[in-house]
């Protein structure tokens, strides 16, 4: 089974969204990536189409941008 990937930067908006996503789809069905701490995953997120965080990448490749927390470009800084 392929998991969804939830990208976030650790801000309050992101942490709140993370809790909701995990509660909705289950911890076993989502990989949580804090790209504020693991900057090596930024390029992976960009290639998948992530423009801002928090964002959920679904198993079929759709990116669901949630309540705006930070631009992916701001995280590169």
Long-range contacts (C-beta under 8 A, 24 or more apart in sequence): 1-29, 2-59, 3-28, 3-29, 3-30, 3-31, 3-59, 4-29, 4-30, 4-31, 4-56, 4-57, 4-58, 4-59, 5-30, 5-31, 5-33, 5-48, 5-56, 5-57, 6-30, 6-31, 6-32, 6-33, 6-54, 6-55, 6-56, 6-57, 7-33, 7-35, 7-41, 7-45, 7-50, 7-53, 7-54, 7-55, 7-56, 7-57, 8-32, 8-33, 8-34, 8-35, 8-36, 8-53, 8-54, 8-55, 8-69, 9-34, 9-35, 9-36, 9-53, 9-54, 9-69, 9-70, 9-75, 10-34, 10-36, 10-37, 11-69, 11-70, 13-54, 13-67, 13-68, 13-69, 14-53, 14-54, 14-69, 14-70, 17-54, 17-66, 17-67, 17-69, 18-54, 21-54, 21-56, 30-56, 35-75, 36-75, 39-75, 39-76, 42-72, 42-75, 42-76, 45-72, 46-72
